[in-house]
Amino acid sequence: MPTSPAATPSEHFDVLIVGAGISGVGAAWHMRHQSPGKSFCVLEAQSDFGGTWRTHTYPGIRSDSDLYTFGYRFKPWEGAPIAAAHEILAYMGEVIEENDLDQHIRYNHRIVSADWSSEGKVWTVTAKRSDTGDTQVFTAGFLWMCQGYYNHEEGYTPEWDGMQDFRGQIIHPQTWPDDVDLNGKKVICIGSGATAATVVPAIAGECEHVTLLQRSPTYFTPGRNVNELADALREEGVDADWIHKIIRKRVLFDQAKFTELAQKQPDIVRAELLKGVRDLLGPDYPIDPHFTPNYRPWQQRIAFVPDGDLFQGIASGKASVVTDHIDRFTERGILLKSGEELQADIIITATGFNLSVLGDIPFSRDGQPIDFSQTVTYRGMMFTGVPNMAWVFGYFRASWTLRVDLMGDFISRLLKHMDDKGAKEVRVELREQDKDMEILPWMDPDNFNPGYMMRSLHLMPKRGAHDIWQHSQDYWREKDEMPLIDLDSEEFVYDRKGADAPAKDKALA
């Protein structure tokens, strides 16, 4: 009977960062610059940095947020607002090289368990190396979870009747094959979100025809992939750092106003969004039903369509849209509820992803499993009863990376505060005033309700009715509130080290 490779002796770090994607690389920068006295290590399951931008290789893969805000606040972005994956990877690579971060990253390390010791005040993290098969053990004083929020291994594809009967190829964009041949093929792309809006124009000129098949439409905002103010400032020779700061503030200001207007006057915003589509497709195109969603504009992320490429493909006849429900797959394609059969050689299921809570890593405390669905979140980044851990979960209506920078400041301040107190452990707990508050799902469906979140909401930590016990999703509020968090307020519980600890430190329960 074969035996598993023996675990190598453990290494200890003050902070262990999980994931070398956009969040993990940002977290490493903050450790390097804001906590220079702390040792840290980044564990990455893949063979290189990049996370989403390395996992996803489907045609046209690009950001759906502008890079002035999706990029880091400390690293100027100098390209077009919407960037392709290879451009984002190059940008992240520069951050790693310029800040000597590569020495801190361990690739091919997939975490298989993490256990907190109440006695030792450390996390013991076991990782399996995908390149050698060896097991590596690490200990860390603090875990900074930056592995994203979905399963990188497999995307979400519904189970439709007759899928086994289809004679063609079924592809999920998340696992795009290297050898797919689209030339001269009839393609159906199922979906209505940012991925579908990216894939369809990218392949429209290569295949014979591509049909975007959607159950219900999504809001899009088409526009030129330029920032005229940034370009003008460059022509004037303004310093790149200043341009980055100015454009970042301008974009955030515009986004805040848009969000406010969408919530207060959704009909006006809806009309404006539909006008943008109608201007590209012409007055005779059936905007309703194909591009008239039944939800309010703020309830899901609105994807930017650079240069209106999706709509240009439709207007040219290379792509078309069908809004209907799938009855079943057939040998030749898809039979719709309306009775129409769409024929295809290839079917792309751009139907979303599977939510992953903290990387689906088995966590435990003193050997007892931690069920995050039974915890309450503190501002969407810490969890009741779970010591020395923070999770980066970004924004839905603003760029994800904005929260990386805010949390970088917060965690750096928290680590310093622990040192000043002589504390080895910090966790959050409900205050006396919170004991009877209503406990609710992680996200209010009226606030945000994409399919991936609704399918897996039961796996997520809970939120409380009081503001600090929820992820508000409001960057414009958090940017002012998070720097002012009182780290000695009642919800923070520290260990006591020695009999002379300050009275405001709370003993562990």
C-alpha positions in Angstrom: 0.0 0.0 0.0 1.6 3.3 -1.1 2.2 5.9 1.6 1.7 9.7 1.4 4.8 11.8 1.2 6.0 12.9 4.6 5.3 16.5 5.5 8.4 18.7 5.5 9.3 20.6 8.7 7.1 23.7 9.3 8.1 27.3 8.6 6.7 30.1 10.6 5.5 33.5 9.4 3.8 36.4 11.1 1.3 36.6 8.3 0.3 34.0 5.7 -1.4 35.4 2.6 -3.5 32.9 0.7 -3.7 33.5 -3.0 -1.5 35.4 -5.5 -4.2 37.0 -7.6 -5.1 40.7 -7.7 -6.0 40.6 -3.9 -3.0 38.6 -2.8 -0.4 40.6 -4.7 -2.0 43.8 -3.3 -1.9 42.3 0.3 1.8 41.5 -0.2 2.5 45.1 -1.2 0.8 46.3 1.9 2.8 43.9 4.1 6.1 45.0 2.4 5.4 48.7 2.9 3.2 49.0 5.9 4.4 46.2 8.1 8.1 46.0 7.2 9.0 44.3 10.4 6.6 41.4 9.8 7.6 38.2 8.1 5.0 37.0 5.5 4.5 34.4 2.8 2.0 34.1 -0.1 0.7 30.6 -0.9 -0.6 30.1 -4.4 -2.2 26.9 -5.7 -1.4 27.7 -9.4 2.0 27.7 -11.0 2.1 31.5 -11.3 0.5 34.7 -10.1 -2.7 36.2 -11.5 -5.6 34.2 -10.1 -8.7 34.9 -12.3 -6.5 36.5 -15.0 -4.5 33.3 -15.3 -7.3 30.8 -14.9 -9.6 32.3 -17.5 -8.3 31.9 -21.1 -11.5 32.3 -23.1 -11.4 34.6 -26.1 -11.5 38.3 -25.4 -11.0 37.9 -21.6 -10.9 41.4 -20.2 -11.9 43.5 -17.1 -15.4 44.7 -16.7 -14.1 47.5 -14.4 -11.9 50.4 -15.4 -8.2 49.9 -14.5 -7.9 53.3 -12.8 -9.9 51.9 -9.9 -9.4 48.1 -10.5 -5.7 48.8 -10.5 -4.0 49.5 -7.2 -3.9 53.0 -5.8 -0.1 52.8 -5.4 0.6 51.8 -9.0 -0.4 54.1 -11.9 -2.4 52.6 -14.8 -1.4 54.1 -18.1 -3.4 52.1 -20.7 -7.0 52.0 -21.9 -9.6 51.9 -19.0 -10.8 48.4 -19.9 -7.9 46.0 -20.2 -7.3 42.5 -21.6 -6.1 39.7 -19.3 -2.5 39.8 -20.6 -2.3 43.5 -19.8 -3.5 43.0 -16.3 -1.0 40.2 -15.8 1.8 42.4 -17.0 0.7 45.1 -14.6 0.6 42.7 -11.7 4.0 41.4 -12.8 5.5 44.9 -12.6 4.1 45.3 -9.0 5.8 42.0 -8.0 9.1 42.9 -9.7 9.3 46.5 -8.6 8.6 45.6 -4.9 10.7 42.4 -4.8 7.6 40.4 -3.9 8.5 37.2 -5.8 10.7 36.0 -3.0 7.7 35.9 -0.7 5.4 33.8 -3.1 5.3 30.0 -3.0 3.6 28.6 -6.1 2.0 25.2 -6.5 1.0 25.2 -2.9 -2.7 24.1 -2.4 -3.9 24.4 1.2 -5.6 21.2 2.4 -6.2 22.2 6.0 -5.9 25.0 8.5 -6.2 24.7 12.3 -6.1 27.4 14.9 -4.4 26.5 18.3 -5.9 28.5 21.2 -2.9 27.5 23.3 -0.2 28.3 20.8 -1.9 31.3 19.3 -1.0 30.1 15.8 -2.6 28.7 12.6 -1.1 25.5 11.4 -1.6 25.3 7.6 -0.9 22.2 5.6 -0.3 22.6 1.9 0.1 20.0 -0.9 2.6 20.8 -3.6 1.1 20.1 -7.0 4.6 20.0 -8.7 6.3 17.5 -6.3 3.4 15.9 -4.4 5.1 16.8 -1.1 3.3 18.1 1.9 4.4 21.4 3.4 3.4 22.6 6.9 3.4 26.3 7.8 2.5 28.1 11.0 1.4 31.7 11.0 0.2 34.2 13.5 -2.4 35.7 11.1 -4.2 34.5 8.0 -5.0 36.9 5.2 -7.4 35.2 2.9 -7.1 36.5 -0.7 -8.1 33.5 -2.8 -11.2 35.1 -4.2 -14.8 34.0 -4.0 -15.4 31.3 -6.6 -14.1 27.8 -7.5 -11.3 28.2 -10.0 -11.5 24.5 -11.0 -15.0 24.3 -12.4 -17.6 26.8 -13.6 -21.3 26.5 -13.1 -23.2 24.7 -15.8 -26.9 23.8 -15.2 -28.0 20.2 -15.9 -30.3 20.4 -18.9 -32.2 17.5 -20.3 -30.6 15.9 -23.3 -27.1 17.2 -22.8 -25.7 13.8 -23.5 -27.5 13.7 -26.8 -25.8 16.7 -28.3 -23.3 15.6 -30.9 -21.2 18.8 -30.7 -18.9 20.2 -28.1 -20.0 21.8 -24.9 -17.5 24.3 -23.4 -17.6 26.4 -20.2 -15.5 29.6 -20.6 -13.7 28.9 -17.3 -12.1 25.8 -18.7 -11.6 26.9 -22.3 -9.7 24.2 -24.3 -6.6 25.2 -26.2 -7.5 23.2 -29.3 -11.1 24.4 -30.0 -11.7 25.1 -33.6 -14.4 27.7 -34.2 -13.7 28.3 -37.9 -16.9 27.9 -39.9 -18.9 26.6 -36.9 -22.3 27.5 -35.7 -22.0 28.5 -32.0 -24.5 29.1 -29.3 -23.4 31.0 -26.2 -25.7 30.6 -23.3 -25.7 33.5 -20.8 -26.3 37.2 -20.5 -23.6 38.5 -18.2 -20.1 40.0 -18.7 -18.5 36.8 -19.8 -21.1 36.2 -22.6 -20.7 39.9 -23.6 -17.0 39.3 -23.9 -17.0 36.0 -25.7 -19.6 36.7 -28.3 -17.8 39.7 -30.0 -14.5 38.0 -29.6 -15.5 35.0 -31.7 -18.1 36.6 -34.0 -15.5 37.1 -36.8 -14.1 33.6 -36.5 -17.1 31.3 -36.5 -19.9 31.1 -39.1 -22.4 32.6 -36.7 -22.8 33.0 -32.9 -26.2 33.2 -31.1 -26.4 34.7 -27.7 -29.1 32.7 -25.9 -30.3 34.2 -22.7 -33.2 33.5 -20.3 -33.4 37.1 -19.3 -31.3 40.2 -20.3 -28.7 42.2 -18.5 -28.0 45.9 -18.3 -24.9 47.0 -20.3 -23.3 50.3 -20.7 -21.5 50.8 -24.1 -18.9 53.4 -24.6 -15.5 54.3 -26.0 -12.6 52.5 -24.3 -10.8 55.7 -23.6 -10.5 58.2 -20.8 -10.3 61.6 -22.5 -9.3 63.5 -19.3 -6.4 61.1 -18.7 -5.3 61.4 -22.3 -5.4 65.2 -22.1 -3.4 65.2 -18.9 -0.8 63.0 -20.5 -0.5 65.3 -23.5 0.1 68.1 -21.0 3.0 66.1 -19.5 1.4 65.7 -16.1 3.1 63.2 -13.9 1.7 59.6 -14.1 1.1 59.4 -10.4 -1.0 62.5 -10.4 -2.9 61.4 -13.4 -3.7 58.1 -11.7 -4.9 59.9 -8.5 -7.0 62.4 -10.4 -8.7 59.9 -12.8 -9.2 57.5 -9.9 -11.0 60.2 -7.9 -13.0 61.3 -10.9 -14.2 57.8 -11.8 -15.2 57.0 -8.2 -17.1 60.3 -8.0 -19.0 59.5 -11.2 -19.7 55.9 -10.0 -21.0 57.2 -6.7 -23.4 59.6 -8.5 -24.5 56.9 -10.8 -25.3 54.5 -8.0 -27.1 57.2 -6.0 -29.2 58.1 -9.1 -29.9 54.4 -9.9 -31.3 53.9 -6.4 -33.3 57.1 -6.2 -34.5 57.4 -9.8 -34.1 53.9 -11.4 -36.5 54.7 -14.3 -34.3 57.5 -15.5 -31.1 55.3 -15.3 -32.9 52.5 -17.0 -34.0 54.7 -19.9 -30.5 56.0 -20.3 -29.0 52.6 -20.4 -31.5 51.3 -22.9 -30.9 54.4 -25.1 -27.2 53.6 -25.2 -28.0 50.2 -26.6 -30.7 51.5 -29.0 -28.3 54.1 -30.4 -26.0 51.2 -31.5 -28.6 48.7 -32.7 -31.0 51.2 -34.4 -34.6 52.1 -33.7 -36.1 49.0 -35.2 -34.2 46.5 -33.1 -36.3 44.7 -30.5 -34.6 46.1 -27.4 -37.5 44.6 -25.5 -37.2 41.7 -24.8 -33.5 41.3 -25.7 -31.9 44.1 -23.7 -34.7 45.1 -21.2 -34.0 43.5 -17.8 -36.7 42.9 -15.3 -34.6 43.9 -12.3 -33.6 47.4 -11.1 -30.3 48.8 -12.3 -28.5 48.6 -9.0 -29.3 45.0 -8.2 -26.6 43.5 -10.4 -23.3 44.6 -11.7 -23.5 46.7 -14.9 -20.8 45.6 -17.3 -19.1 48.1 -19.5 -19.0 47.1 -23.2 -15.9 48.8 -24.7 -16.5 50.5 -28.0 -19.9 48.7 -28.1 -18.3 45.6 -29.6 -21.1 43.3 -28.6 -23.7 45.4 -30.3 -21.5 46.0 -33.3 -21.4 42.2 -33.8 -25.2 42.0 -33.6 -25.7 45.0 -36.0 -23.3 43.4 -38.5 -25.3 40.1 -38.5 -22.3 38.0 -37.3 -24.1 37.6 -34.0 -27.7 37.4 -32.9 -29.7 37.3 -29.7 -32.4 34.9 -28.7 -34.3 35.5 -25.4 -36.1 32.3 -24.4 -36.0 29.3 -22.0 -34.3 26.1 -22.8 -36.5 23.0 -23.0 -33.8 20.5 -23.7 -30.6 19.8 -25.7 -31.0 17.8 -28.9 -28.5 16.1 -31.2 -28.3 19.2 -33.3 -28.5 21.9 -30.7 -31.1 23.3 -28.3 -34.9 23.1 -28.3 -36.5 26.2 -26.8 -39.7 26.4 -24.8 -41.2 28.4 -27.7 -40.7 25.3 -29.9 -37.8 26.8 -32.0 -34.7 24.7 -32.3 -31.3 26.4 -32.5 -28.7 24.4 -34.3 -25.1 24.4 -33.3 -21.7 22.7 -33.6 -20.4 24.2 -30.3 -22.4 25.3 -27.3 -20.7 27.7 -24.8 -22.2 27.7 -21.3 -21.3 31.2 -20.0 -23.7 30.5 -17.1 -21.6 31.7 -14.2 -19.4 30.1 -11.5 -19.6 28.2 -8.3 -19.2 30.3 -5.2 -16.3 29.2 -2.9 -16.3 30.3 0.7 -12.7 31.0 1.8 -11.3 28.6 -0.9 -13.4 25.7 0.5 -10.5 25.0 2.8 -11.3 22.8 5.8 -10.8 25.2 8.8 -10.8 24.1 12.4 -10.2 25.5 15.8 -8.4 23.2 18.3 -9.3 20.4 16.0 -13.0 21.2 15.8 -14.4 22.2 12.4 -15.3 25.8 11.8 -18.7 26.3 10.0 -18.5 29.8 8.6 -22.2 29.8 7.8 -22.8 29.8 11.6 -20.6 32.9 12.1 -21.6 36.5 11.7 -19.4 38.7 9.6 -17.7 41.9 10.8 -17.9 44.4 7.9 -17.5 41.5 5.5 -13.9 40.8 6.4 -13.8 39.0 9.8 -16.0 36.4 11.5 -17.3 35.9 15.0 -15.3 33.4 16.9 -12.5 33.0 14.3 -9.2 34.4 15.6 -6.5 36.1 13.6 -8.1 35.9 10.2 -9.4 38.4 7.6 -11.0 37.7 4.1 -10.9 40.1 1.2 -14.3 40.2 -0.4 -14.6 43.1 -2.7 -17.3 45.3 -4.2 -20.0 44.4 -6.6 -20.7 47.9 -7.9 -17.2 49.2 -7.7 -13.8 47.7 -8.5 -12.9 44.7 -6.4 -9.4 46.0 -5.7 -10.6 49.1 -4.0 -11.3 47.0 -0.9 -7.8 45.4 -1.1 -6.3 48.8 -0.5 -8.7 49.7 2.3 -8.2 46.3 4.0 -4.4 46.6 3.6 -4.6 49.8 5.7 -6.9 48.2 8.2 -4.9 45.0 8.7 -1.6 46.8 8.9 -3.1 49.0 11.6 -4.6 46.0 13.4 -1.3 44.1 13.4 0.5 47.1 14.9 -2.3 47.5 17.5 -1.9 43.9 18.6 1.9 44.4 19.0 1.3 47.6 21.0 -1.1 45.6 23.3 1.2 42.6 23.5 -1.7 40.6 22.1 -1.3 37.3 20.2 -4.9 36.8 19.4 -7.8 39.0 18.2 -11.2 38.0 17.2 -14.6 39.7 16.8 -17.6 38.9 19.0 -21.2 40.3 19.2 -21.5 43.1 21.7 -24.1 43.2 24.4 -26.2 45.5 22.3 -26.1 42.9 19.5 -27.3 39.9 21.5 -31.0 40.3 20.3 -30.4 41.7 16.8 -31.8 39.9 13.8 -29.4 37.6 12.0 -29.8 37.6 8.3 -28.2 36.1 5.1 -24.9 37.5 4.0 -26.5 39.6 1.3 -29.9 41.3 1.0 -31.3 39.9 -2.3 -33.0 43.3 -2.9 -29.5 44.9 -2.7 -27.7 42.4 -4.9 -28.9 39.1 -6.4 -26.8 37.4 -9.0 -27.3 33.7 -9.6 -24.0 32.5 -8.1 -24.7 34.3 -4.8 -28.3 33.2 -4.6 -27.4 29.5 -5.3 -24.8 29.4 -2.4 -26.0 32.0 0.0 -26.6 29.3 2.7 -22.8 28.6 2.7 -21.8 32.2 3.5 -21.4 33.8 6.9 -24.4 35.6 8.2 -24.9 39.3 8.6 -26.5 41.2 11.5 -29.0 44.0 11.4 -26.5 46.4 12.9 -24.2 48.1 10.4 -20.9 46.8 11.6 -22.1 43.2 11.2 -22.5 43.3 7.4 -20.7 44.0 4.2 -22.3 47.2 3.2 -21.0 47.0 -0.4 -20.7 50.8 -0.2 -17.1 51.8 -1.0 -17.9 55.5 -0.8 -19.0 55.0 2.9 -16.3 52.5 3.8 -13.4 54.7 2.5 -14.3 57.2 5.3 -15.4 54.7 8.0 -12.7 52.1 7.9 -9.7 54.4 8.7 -11.7 55.5 11.8 -12.5 52.1 13.2 -11.7 52.0 16.9 -9.7 48.9 17.4 -10.4 49.0 21.1 -14.2 49.0 20.7 -16.3 46.3 22.3 -16.5 44.0 19.3 -12.7 43.4 19.3 -11.6 40.7 21.8 -7.9 40.4 22.4 -6.0 37.8 24.5 -4.4 39.0 27.7 -0.7 38.6 28.1 0.4 38.8 31.7 -1.3 40.1 34.8 -0.4 43.7 34.0 -2.4 43.9 30.7 -4.5 47.0 30.4 -8.0 46.8 31.8 -9.6 47.4 28.4 -8.1 44.1 27.1 -10.8 41.4 27.3 -10.0 37.9 28.5 -10.8 35.1 26.1 -14.2 33.5 26.6 
